[in-house]
Amino acid sequence: VGSGVTNGTPAVFSVDGNTLLNNGNVQTIDLNLNGKTPSAIIINVTGTNVTYSASGENNNTLRDTTWRPKILWNFPSATTISTNKPLYGSVL
C-alpha cells in the first residue's frame, strides 16, 4: 500500500470496512506513505454497516499529530457506523 502516493497531492486508499476495522486478526492499522508528504489522506471505507471494535488500534501515521488534520475517513455507502475506538482525523 502506498506505492501511488506522491508529494503534494491527496493519497487515496480504499478498504473494506469490516475486513479491516472489525477483524480480530488485525493487530494494528497503519499507512505506508513511502516517505512522501501528500496534501491529504483520504481513506474510503466500503460497506453499509461498518463496525470498528475487534481490530487493533490505529498506529504511527494514523496517530501522528502531523497527519491527523489531513486524514479524512469517507464512508460513502454506510448507513451505520459504530466504533468504540478512535478514528483520528475527520469522518465524512
PDB file as gemmi writes it, atoms N, CA and C in Angstrom:
CRYST1    1.000    1.000    1.000  90.00  90.00  90.00 P 1                      
ATOM      1  N   VAL A   1       0.853  -1.179   0.000  1.00  0.00           N  
ATOM      2  CA  VAL A   1       0.000   0.000   0.000  1.00  0.00           C  
ATOM      3  C   VAL A   1       0.888   1.228   0.000  1.00  0.00           C  
ATOM      4  N   GLY A   2       0.477   2.241  -0.702  1.00  0.00           N  
ATOM      5  CA  GLY A   2       1.215   3.485  -0.688  1.00  0.00           C  
ATOM      6  C   GLY A   2       2.102   3.701  -1.897  1.00  0.00           C  
ATOM      7  N   SER A   3       2.144   2.755  -2.835  1.00  0.00           N  
ATOM      8  CA  SER A   3       3.037   2.900  -3.985  1.00  0.00           C  
ATOM      9  C   SER A   3       2.625   4.056  -4.888  1.00  0.00           C  
ATOM     10  N   GLY A   4       1.351   4.465  -4.858  1.00  0.00           N  
ATOM     11  CA  GLY A   4       0.886   5.560  -5.690  1.00  0.00           C  
ATOM     12  C   GLY A   4       0.901   6.913  -4.997  1.00  0.00           C  
ATOM     13  N   VAL A   5       1.468   6.986  -3.808  1.00  0.00           N  
ATOM     14  CA  VAL A   5       1.493   8.234  -3.047  1.00  0.00           C  
ATOM     15  C   VAL A   5       2.558   9.157  -3.618  1.00  0.00           C  
ATOM     16  N   THR A   6       2.171  10.421  -3.854  1.00  0.00           N  
ATOM     17  CA  THR A   6       3.127  11.403  -4.348  1.00  0.00           C  
ATOM     18  C   THR A   6       3.083  12.637  -3.458  1.00  0.00           C  
ATOM     19  N   ASN A   7       4.126  13.424  -3.507  1.00  0.00           N  
ATOM     20  CA  ASN A   7       4.203  14.651  -2.715  1.00  0.00           C  
ATOM     21  C   ASN A   7       3.184  15.672  -3.216  1.00  0.00           C  
ATOM     22  N   GLY A   8       2.493  16.320  -2.287  1.00  0.00           N  
ATOM     23  CA  GLY A   8       1.639  17.444  -2.625  1.00  0.00           C  
ATOM     24  C   GLY A   8       0.278  17.135  -3.195  1.00  0.00           C  
ATOM     25  N   THR A   9      -0.062  15.876  -3.377  1.00  0.00           N  
ATOM     26  CA  THR A   9      -1.391  15.510  -3.867  1.00  0.00           C  
ATOM     27  C   THR A   9      -2.051  14.584  -2.843  1.00  0.00           C  
ATOM     28  N   PRO A  10      -3.380  14.474  -2.855  1.00  0.00           N  
ATOM     29  CA  PRO A  10      -4.043  13.587  -1.892  1.00  0.00           C  
ATOM     30  C   PRO A  10      -3.662  12.120  -2.118  1.00  0.00           C  
ATOM     31  N   ALA A  11      -3.429  11.416  -1.031  1.00  0.00           N  
ATOM     32  CA  ALA A  11      -3.215   9.971  -1.075  1.00  0.00           C  
ATOM     33  C   ALA A  11      -4.561   9.319  -0.790  1.00  0.00           C  
ATOM     34  N   VAL A  12      -5.016   8.459  -1.692  1.00  0.00           N  
ATOM     35  CA  VAL A  12      -6.336   7.846  -1.557  1.00  0.00           C  
ATOM     36  C   VAL A  12      -6.170   6.343  -1.370  1.00  0.00           C  
ATOM     37  N   PHE A  13      -6.789   5.841  -0.314  1.00  0.00           N  
ATOM     38  CA  PHE A  13      -6.765   4.422  -0.013  1.00  0.00           C  
ATOM     39  C   PHE A  13      -8.207   3.936   0.053  1.00  0.00           C  
ATOM     40  N   SER A  14      -8.464   2.710  -0.385  1.00  0.00           N  
ATOM     41  CA  SER A  14      -9.791   2.115  -0.301  1.00  0.00           C  
ATOM     42  C   SER A  14      -9.691   0.779   0.410  1.00  0.00           C  
ATOM     43  N   VAL A  15     -10.560   0.584   1.407  1.00  0.00           N  
ATOM     44  CA  VAL A  15     -10.534  -0.646   2.193  1.00  0.00           C  
ATOM     45  C   VAL A  15     -11.963  -1.110   2.479  1.00  0.00           C  
ATOM     46  N   ASP A  16     -12.119  -2.420   2.654  1.00  0.00           N  
ATOM     47  CA  ASP A  16     -13.392  -2.971   3.093  1.00  0.00           C  
ATOM     48  C   ASP A  16     -13.515  -2.728   4.595  1.00  0.00           C  
ATOM     49  N   GLY A  17     -14.579  -2.069   4.996  1.00  0.00           N  
ATOM     50  CA  GLY A  17     -14.729  -1.653   6.382  1.00  0.00           C  
ATOM     51  C   GLY A  17     -14.620  -2.759   7.404  1.00  0.00           C  
ATOM     52  N   ASN A  18     -15.417  -3.808   7.262  1.00  0.00           N  
ATOM     53  CA  ASN A  18     -15.428  -4.831   8.296  1.00  0.00           C  
ATOM     54  C   ASN A  18     -14.228  -5.757   8.218  1.00  0.00           C  
ATOM     55  N   THR A  19     -13.637  -5.915   7.036  1.00  0.00           N  
ATOM     56  CA  THR A  19     -12.420  -6.724   6.933  1.00  0.00           C  
ATOM     57  C   THR A  19     -11.271  -6.063   7.681  1.00  0.00           C  
ATOM     58  N   LEU A  20     -11.200  -4.737   7.603  1.00  0.00           N  
ATOM     59  CA  LEU A  20     -10.114  -4.017   8.273  1.00  0.00           C  
ATOM     60  C   LEU A  20     -10.461  -3.648   9.709  1.00  0.00           C  
ATOM     61  N   LEU A  21     -11.639  -3.092   9.928  1.00  0.00           N  
ATOM     62  CA  LEU A  21     -11.951  -2.482  11.223  1.00  0.00           C  
ATOM     63  C   LEU A  21     -12.625  -3.403  12.226  1.00  0.00           C  
ATOM     64  N   ASN A  22     -13.179  -4.498  11.782  1.00  0.00           N  
ATOM     65  CA  ASN A  22     -13.861  -5.408  12.714  1.00  0.00           C  
ATOM     66  C   ASN A  22     -13.325  -6.820  12.540  1.00  0.00           C  
ATOM     67  N   ASN A  23     -12.017  -6.956  12.614  1.00  0.00           N  
ATOM     68  CA  ASN A  23     -11.345  -8.213  12.353  1.00  0.00           C  
ATOM     69  C   ASN A  23     -10.347  -8.472  13.478  1.00  0.00           C  
ATOM     70  N   GLY A  24     -10.608  -9.474  14.285  1.00  0.00           N  
ATOM     71  CA  GLY A  24      -9.759  -9.801  15.413  1.00  0.00           C  
ATOM     72  C   GLY A  24      -8.339 -10.202  15.033  1.00  0.00           C  
ATOM     73  N   ASN A  25      -8.113 -10.523  13.757  1.00  0.00           N  
ATOM     74  CA  ASN A  25      -6.771 -10.889  13.302  1.00  0.00           C  
ATOM     75  C   ASN A  25      -5.907  -9.676  12.984  1.00  0.00           C  
ATOM     76  N   VAL A  26      -6.503  -8.494  12.899  1.00  0.00           N  
ATOM     77  CA  VAL A  26      -5.755  -7.267  12.619  1.00  0.00           C  
ATOM     78  C   VAL A  26      -5.304  -6.675  13.953  1.00  0.00           C  
ATOM     79  N   GLN A  27      -3.986  -6.595  14.159  1.00  0.00           N  
ATOM     80  CA  GLN A  27      -3.459  -6.117  15.435  1.00  0.00           C  
ATOM     81  C   GLN A  27      -3.257  -4.611  15.459  1.00  0.00           C  
ATOM     82  N   THR A  28      -2.804  -4.024  14.361  1.00  0.00           N  
ATOM     83  CA  THR A  28      -2.642  -2.573  14.268  1.00  0.00           C  
ATOM     84  C   THR A  28      -3.028  -2.124  12.861  1.00  0.00           C  
ATOM     85  N   ILE A  29      -3.425  -0.861  12.747  1.00  0.00           N  
ATOM     86  CA  ILE A  29      -3.785  -0.290  11.455  1.00  0.00           C  
ATOM     87  C   ILE A  29      -2.872   0.903  11.201  1.00  0.00           C  
ATOM     88  N   ASP A  30      -2.193   0.895  10.059  1.00  0.00           N  
ATOM     89  CA  ASP A  30      -1.254   1.960   9.725  1.00  0.00           C  
ATOM     90  C   ASP A  30      -1.240   2.148   8.215  1.00  0.00           C  
ATOM     91  N   LEU A  31      -0.647   3.227   7.758  1.00  0.00           N  
ATOM     92  CA  LEU A  31      -0.488   3.502   6.338  1.00  0.00           C  
ATOM     93  C   LEU A  31       0.985   3.628   6.004  1.00  0.00           C  
ATOM     94  N   ASN A  32       1.362   3.181   4.821  1.00  0.00           N  
ATOM     95  CA  ASN A  32       2.723   3.346   4.323  1.00  0.00           C  
ATOM     96  C   ASN A  32       2.699   4.449   3.276  1.00  0.00           C  
ATOM     97  N   LEU A  33       3.253   5.585   3.602  1.00  0.00           N  
ATOM     98  CA  LEU A  33       3.300   6.712   2.671  1.00  0.00           C  
ATOM     99  C   LEU A  33       4.589   6.728   1.854  1.00  0.00           C  
ATOM    100  N   ASN A  34       5.417   5.720   2.026  1.00  0.00           N  
ATOM    101  CA  ASN A  34       6.682   5.598   1.280  1.00  0.00           C  
ATOM    102  C   ASN A  34       7.534   6.856   1.347  1.00  0.00           C  
ATOM    103  N   GLY A  35       7.540   7.510   2.497  1.00  0.00           N  
ATOM    104  CA  GLY A  35       8.366   8.693   2.688  1.00  0.00           C  
ATOM    105  C   GLY A  35       7.857   9.943   1.985  1.00  0.00           C  
ATOM    106  N   LYS A  36       6.674   9.870   1.417  1.00  0.00           N  
ATOM    107  CA  LYS A  36       6.098  11.013   0.693  1.00  0.00           C  
ATOM    108  C   LYS A  36       5.274  11.882   1.641  1.00  0.00           C  
ATOM    109  N   THR A  37       4.977  13.101   1.225  1.00  0.00           N  
ATOM    110  CA  THR A  37       4.158  14.014   2.010  1.00  0.00           C  
ATOM    111  C   THR A  37       2.948  14.449   1.192  1.00  0.00           C  
ATOM    112  N   PRO A  38       1.890  13.645   1.208  1.00  0.00           N  
ATOM    113  CA  PRO A  38       0.689  14.009   0.465  1.00  0.00           C  
ATOM    114  C   PRO A  38      -0.001  15.219   1.097  1.00  0.00           C  
ATOM    115  N   SER A  39      -0.823  15.899   0.297  1.00  0.00           N  
ATOM    116  CA  SER A  39      -1.542  17.068   0.808  1.00  0.00           C  
ATOM    117  C   SER A  39      -2.675  16.653   1.745  1.00  0.00           C  
ATOM    118  N   ALA A  40      -3.182  15.454   1.574  1.00  0.00           N  
ATOM    119  CA  ALA A  40      -4.255  14.910   2.419  1.00  0.00           C  
ATOM    120  C   ALA A  40      -4.222  13.391   2.314  1.00  0.00           C  
ATOM    121  N   ILE A  41      -4.878  12.738   3.264  1.00  0.00           N  
ATOM    122  CA  ILE A  41      -5.021  11.283   3.231  1.00  0.00           C  
ATOM    123  C   ILE A  41      -6.516  10.989   3.270  1.00  0.00           C  
ATOM    124  N   ILE A  42      -7.014  10.367   2.215  1.00  0.00           N  
ATOM    125  CA  ILE A  42      -8.425  10.018   2.131  1.00  0.00           C  
ATOM    126  C   ILE A  42      -8.536   8.499   2.202  1.00  0.00           C  
ATOM    127  N   ILE A  43      -9.311   8.028   3.174  1.00  0.00           N  
ATOM    128  CA  ILE A  43      -9.497   6.584   3.343  1.00  0.00           C  
ATOM    129  C   ILE A  43     -10.956   6.280   3.054  1.00  0.00           C  
ATOM    130  N   ASN A  44     -11.212   5.682   1.889  1.00  0.00           N  
ATOM    131  CA  ASN A  44     -12.554   5.275   1.511  1.00  0.00           C  
ATOM    132  C   ASN A  44     -12.830   3.905   2.110  1.00  0.00           C  
ATOM    133  N   VAL A  45     -13.840   3.840   2.959  1.00  0.00           N  
ATOM    134  CA  VAL A  45     -14.181   2.613   3.666  1.00  0.00           C  
ATOM    135  C   VAL A  45     -15.507   2.105   3.115  1.00  0.00           C  
ATOM    136  N   THR A  46     -15.487   0.904   2.536  1.00  0.00           N  
ATOM    137  CA  THR A  46     -16.699   0.348   1.937  1.00  0.00           C  
ATOM    138  C   THR A  46     -17.526  -0.413   2.962  1.00  0.00           C  
ATOM    139  N   GLY A  47     -18.783  -0.606   2.628  1.00  0.00           N  
ATOM    140  CA  GLY A  47     -19.695  -1.357   3.487  1.00  0.00           C  
ATOM    141  C   GLY A  47     -20.847  -0.487   3.948  1.00  0.00           C  
ATOM    142  N   THR A  48     -22.002  -1.117   4.157  1.00  0.00           N  
ATOM    143  CA  THR A  48     -23.173  -0.356   4.595  1.00  0.00           C  
ATOM    144  C   THR A  48     -23.265  -0.287   6.114  1.00  0.00           C  
ATOM    145  N   ASN A  49     -22.838  -1.341   6.800  1.00  0.00           N  
ATOM    146  CA  ASN A  49     -22.835  -1.363   8.265  1.00  0.00           C  
ATOM    147  C   ASN A  49     -21.401  -1.624   8.718  1.00  0.00           C  
ATOM    148  N   VAL A  50     -20.710  -0.570   9.109  1.00  0.00           N  
ATOM    149  CA  VAL A  50     -19.290  -0.672   9.447  1.00  0.00           C  
ATOM    150  C   VAL A  50     -19.128  -0.572  10.956  1.00  0.00           C  
ATOM    151  N   THR A  51     -18.421  -1.547  11.517  1.00  0.00           N  
ATOM    152  CA  THR A  51     -18.147  -1.580  12.949  1.00  0.00           C  
ATOM    153  C   THR A  51     -16.643  -1.595  13.157  1.00  0.00           C  
ATOM    154  N   TYR A  52     -16.151  -0.715  14.033  1.00  0.00           N  
ATOM    155  CA  TYR A  52     -14.733  -0.703  14.389  1.00  0.00           C  
ATOM    156  C   TYR A  52     -14.640  -1.054  15.854  1.00  0.00           C  
ATOM    157  N   SER A  53     -14.393  -2.348  16.131  1.00  0.00           N  
ATOM    158  CA  SER A  53     -14.274  -2.761  17.524  1.00  0.00           C  
ATOM    159  C   SER A  53     -13.293  -3.908  17.714  1.00  0.00           C  
ATOM    160  N   ALA A  54     -13.254  -4.865  16.823  1.00  0.00           N  
ATOM    161  CA  ALA A  54     -12.426  -6.047  17.042  1.00  0.00           C  
ATOM    162  C   ALA A  54     -10.980  -5.863  16.594  1.00  0.00           C  
ATOM    163  N   SER A  55     -10.730  -4.997  15.632  1.00  0.00           N  
ATOM    164  CA  SER A  55      -9.366  -4.804  15.116  1.00  0.00           C  
ATOM    165  C   SER A  55      -8.514  -4.028  16.105  1.00  0.00           C  
ATOM    166  N   GLY A  56      -7.215  -4.043  15.848  1.00  0.00           N  
ATOM    167  CA  GLY A  56      -6.281  -3.311  16.692  1.00  0.00           C  
ATOM    168  C   GLY A  56      -6.418  -1.811  16.524  1.00  0.00           C  
ATOM    169  N   GLU A  57      -5.602  -1.094  17.253  1.00  0.00           N  
ATOM    170  CA  GLU A  57      -5.646   0.370  17.268  1.00  0.00           C  
ATOM    171  C   GLU A  57      -4.950   0.962  16.045  1.00  0.00           C  
ATOM    172  N   ASN A  58      -5.333   2.206  15.717  1.00  0.00           N  
ATOM    173  CA  ASN A  58      -4.598   2.979  14.719  1.00  0.00           C  
ATOM    174  C   ASN A  58      -3.186   3.194  15.243  1.00  0.00           C  
ATOM    175  N   ASN A  59      -2.221   3.209  14.355  1.00  0.00           N  
ATOM    176  CA  ASN A  59      -0.840   3.271  14.780  1.00  0.00           C  
ATOM    177  C   ASN A  59      -0.043   4.223  13.885  1.00  0.00           C  
ATOM    178  N   ASN A  60       1.061   4.694  14.362  1.00  0.00           N  
ATOM    179  CA  ASN A  60       2.049   5.502  13.641  1.00  0.00           C  
ATOM    180  C   ASN A  60       1.427   6.628  12.830  1.00  0.00           C  
ATOM    181  N   THR A  61       1.372   6.506  11.488  1.00  0.00           N  
ATOM    182  CA  THR A  61       0.884   7.589  10.629  1.00  0.00           C  
ATOM    183  C   THR A  61      -0.513   8.027  11.040  1.00  0.00           C  
ATOM    184  N   LEU A  62      -1.388   7.083  11.342  1.00  0.00           N  
ATOM    185  CA  LEU A  62      -2.773   7.414  11.671  1.00  0.00           C  
ATOM    186  C   LEU A  62      -2.926   8.081  13.036  1.00  0.00           C  
ATOM    187  N   ARG A  63      -1.930   8.001  13.890  1.00  0.00           N  
ATOM    188  CA  ARG A  63      -1.980   8.651  15.209  1.00  0.00           C  
ATOM    189  C   ARG A  63      -1.137   9.914  15.266  1.00  0.00           C  
ATOM    190  N   ASP A  64      -0.274  10.109  14.299  1.00  0.00           N  
ATOM    191  CA  ASP A  64       0.665  11.223  14.296  1.00  0.00           C  
ATOM    192  C   ASP A  64      -0.082  12.557  14.223  1.00  0.00           C  
ATOM    193  N   THR A  65       0.224  13.462  15.135  1.00  0.00           N  
ATOM    194  CA  THR A  65      -0.470  14.750  15.170  1.00  0.00           C  
ATOM    195  C   THR A  65      -0.199  15.591  13.916  1.00  0.00           C  
ATOM    196  N   THR A  66       0.874  15.296  13.189  1.00  0.00           N  
ATOM    197  CA  THR A  66       1.140  15.981  11.928  1.00  0.00           C  
ATOM    198  C   THR A  66       0.105  15.605  10.875  1.00  0.00           C  
ATOM    199  N   TRP A  67      -0.294  14.342  10.867  1.00  0.00           N  
ATOM    200  CA  TRP A  67      -1.199  13.851   9.834  1.00  0.00           C  
ATOM    201  C   TRP A  67      -2.665  13.944  10.212  1.00  0.00           C  
ATOM    202  N   ARG A  68      -3.001  13.936  11.483  1.00  0.00           N  
ATOM    203  CA  ARG A  68      -4.419  13.926  11.895  1.00  0.00           C  
ATOM    204  C   ARG A  68      -5.280  14.965  11.194  1.00  0.00           C  
ATOM    205  N   PRO A  69      -4.847  16.226  11.083  1.00  0.00           N  
ATOM    206  CA  PRO A  69      -5.694  17.222  10.417  1.00  0.00           C  
ATOM    207  C   PRO A  69      -5.869  16.970   8.919  1.00  0.00           C  
ATOM    208  N   LYS A  70      -5.057  16.081   8.359  1.00  0.00           N  
ATOM    209  CA  LYS A  70      -5.105  15.815   6.917  1.00  0.00           C  
ATOM    210  C   LYS A  70      -5.795  14.499   6.574  1.00  0.00           C  
ATOM    211  N   ILE A  71      -6.290  13.778   7.585  1.00  0.00           N  
ATOM    212  CA  ILE A  71      -6.922  12.478   7.352  1.00  0.00           C  
ATOM    213  C   ILE A  71      -8.430  12.642   7.265  1.00  0.00           C  
ATOM    214  N   LEU A  72      -9.009  12.074   6.198  1.00  0.00           N  
ATOM    215  CA  LEU A  72     -10.459  12.056   6.023  1.00  0.00           C  
ATOM    216  C   LEU A  72     -10.908  10.618   5.835  1.00  0.00           C  
ATOM    217  N   TRP A  73     -11.735  10.137   6.758  1.00  0.00           N  
ATOM    218  CA  TRP A  73     -12.350   8.821   6.652  1.00  0.00           C  
ATOM    219  C   TRP A  73     -13.673   9.012   5.914  1.00  0.00           C  
ATOM    220  N   ASN A  74     -13.822   8.385   4.757  1.00  0.00           N  
ATOM    221  CA  ASN A  74     -15.017   8.518   3.942  1.00  0.00           C  
ATOM    222  C   ASN A  74     -15.763   7.181   3.927  1.00  0.00           C  
ATOM    223  N   PHE A  75     -17.017   7.203   4.319  1.00  0.00           N  
ATOM    224  CA  PHE A  75     -17.866   6.013   4.349  1.00  0.00           C  
ATOM    225  C   PHE A  75     -19.010   6.221   3.359  1.00  0.00           C  
ATOM    226  N   PRO A  76     -18.735   6.132   2.043  1.00  0.00           N  
ATOM    227  CA  PRO A  76     -19.723   6.535   1.046  1.00  0.00           C  
ATOM    228  C   PRO A  76     -20.998   5.698   0.999  1.00  0.00           C  
ATOM    229  N   SER A  77     -20.942   4.438   1.406  1.00  0.00           N  
ATOM    230  CA  SER A  77     -22.119   3.562   1.338  1.00  0.00           C  
ATOM    231  C   SER A  77     -22.731   3.282   2.696  1.00  0.00           C  
ATOM    232  N   ALA A  78     -22.109   3.770   3.740  1.00  0.00           N  
ATOM    233  CA  ALA A  78     -22.523   3.394   5.094  1.00  0.00           C  
ATOM    234  C   ALA A  78     -23.862   4.009   5.472  1.00  0.00           C  
ATOM    235  N   THR A  79     -24.690   3.168   6.060  1.00  0.00           N  
ATOM    236  CA  THR A  79     -25.915   3.649   6.688  1.00  0.00           C  
ATOM    237  C   THR A  79     -25.750   3.627   8.199  1.00  0.00           C  
ATOM    238  N   THR A  80     -24.803   2.807   8.675  1.00  0.00           N  
ATOM    239  CA  THR A  80     -24.500   2.717  10.101  1.00  0.00           C  
ATOM    240  C   THR A  80     -22.992   2.612  10.289  1.00  0.00           C  
ATOM    241  N   ILE A  81     -22.454   3.449  11.186  1.00  0.00           N  
ATOM    242  CA  ILE A  81     -21.048   3.366  11.575  1.00  0.00           C  
ATOM    243  C   ILE A  81     -21.024   3.265  13.090  1.00  0.00           C  
ATOM    244  N   SER A  82     -20.365   2.228  13.596  1.00  0.00           N  
ATOM    245  CA  SER A  82     -20.285   2.013  15.037  1.00  0.00           C  
ATOM    246  C   SER A  82     -18.825   1.824  15.418  1.00  0.00           C  
ATOM    247  N   THR A  83     -18.384   2.542  16.451  1.00  0.00           N  
ATOM    248  CA  THR A  83     -16.985   2.406  16.872  1.00  0.00           C  
ATOM    249  C   THR A  83     -16.865   2.590  18.381  1.00  0.00           C  
ATOM    250  N   ASN A  84     -15.947   1.859  18.961  1.00  0.00           N  
ATOM    251  CA  ASN A  84     -15.586   2.090  20.358  1.00  0.00           C  
ATOM    252  C   ASN A  84     -14.086   2.399  20.457  1.00  0.00           C  
ATOM    253  N   LYS A  85     -13.505   2.763  19.298  1.00  0.00           N  
ATOM    254  CA  LYS A  85     -12.096   3.131  19.210  1.00  0.00           C  
ATOM    255  C   LYS A  85     -11.992   4.424  18.415  1.00  0.00           C  
ATOM    256  N   PRO A  86     -10.917   5.183  18.624  1.00  0.00           N  
ATOM    257  CA  PRO A  86     -10.789   6.461  17.912  1.00  0.00           C  
ATOM    258  C   PRO A  86     -10.456   6.286  16.437  1.00  0.00           C  
ATOM    259  N   LEU A  87     -11.074   7.114  15.617  1.00  0.00           N  
ATOM    260  CA  LEU A  87     -10.682   7.274  14.224  1.00  0.00           C  
ATOM    261  C   LEU A  87     -10.054   8.665  14.149  1.00  0.00           C  
ATOM    262  N   TYR A  88      -8.746   8.744  14.091  1.00  0.00           N  
ATOM    263  CA  TYR A  88      -8.069  10.029  14.072  1.00  0.00           C  
ATOM    264  C   TYR A  88      -8.283  10.705  12.734  1.00  0.00           C  
ATOM    265  N   GLY A  89      -8.575  11.989  12.748  1.00  0.00           N  
ATOM    266  CA  GLY A  89      -8.879  12.735  11.548  1.00  0.00           C  
ATOM    267  C   GLY A  89     -10.343  13.130  11.562  1.00  0.00           C  
ATOM    268  N   SER A  90     -10.907  13.308  10.370  1.00  0.00           N  
ATOM    269  CA  SER A  90     -12.314  13.679  10.221  1.00  0.00           C  
ATOM    270  C   SER A  90     -13.087  12.551   9.569  1.00  0.00           C  
ATOM    271  N   VAL A  91     -14.379  12.484   9.875  1.00  0.00           N  
ATOM    272  CA  VAL A  91     -15.251  11.465   9.296  1.00  0.00           C  
ATOM    273  C   VAL A  91     -16.269  12.155   8.418  1.00  0.00           C  
ATOM    274  N   LEU A  92     -16.400  11.670   7.192  1.00  0.00           N  
ATOM    275  CA  LEU A  92     -17.357  12.216   6.250  1.00  0.00           C  
ATOM    276  C   LEU A  92     -18.551  11.279   6.146  1.00  0.00           C  
TER     277      LEU A  92                                                      
END                                                                             
